[in-house]
Amino acid sequence: MGLNEKIIFLGILGVGAIVGVISYTIFSDLPPTPGNTKSIYRQDLPPQPTAQASSSTESKVDPATVKADATLTILEGASTQGNPDYDPKELTVKKGNVIKVENLDPIPHTVTNGAGPNDQNSAKIFDTSLIMGGESAILQTEEINAGEYAYYCTVHPYMTGTLKIE
C-alpha cells in the first residue's frame, strides 16, 4: 500500500470513529418508549403449549389459601450447582394429598416430573410451571398413580428429587 492509500485508510477509520462517538452520544440517553411495538426486530412470543395431563395436578388457586398436606421447599442458593436444592430430597405423600412447593431462592424454579429435559415423559404427570423467587405453587396428587417419580427443575436440570405416592 502506498502512502496515499494509507492516509485515505486512516482518514476513513477516523471518520468512522467520529461518527460512532457522535451516534453513541446522541442515542445513548434516549429511553425506550413504552408500548412502542413498531420495530423490525420485534417478534411475538411462541404460543403457550396446550394443556396436558400436567394441568390436572397444577393448581390455579392461590397457594396461600390452600391447606397443604406436605411442603416441598426449594432452598435458597439452589440455582448454584452443588448446593442443596430440594428439601426434602425424597418426599412421600398419600395419593390425593396436596403439596405446597415454596421457592426460597430468588431465582425461578420448577418441580417437573422426569429424569431430565431429555426424558420423553417429562412434564406429562406433574409440573408446577415457573415458581418465581419467594413465591409458592401447589401440586395436587389426586390424579397421580401410586409409585415413585423422579423430578427436576426445568431451569436447572441438575436440581433433582424423588416424589413417592402411596
Secondary structure, DSSP 8 states (H G I E B T S, - for coil): --HHHHHHHHHHHHHHHHHHHHHHHHHTT----TT----TT-----------GGGGTB--S-GGGS--SEEEEE-TTTTSTTS--EESSEEEE-TT-EEEEEE-SSS-B--EESSSTT-TTTTSS-B---B-TT-EEEEE-TTS-SEEEEEE-SSSTT-EEEEEE-
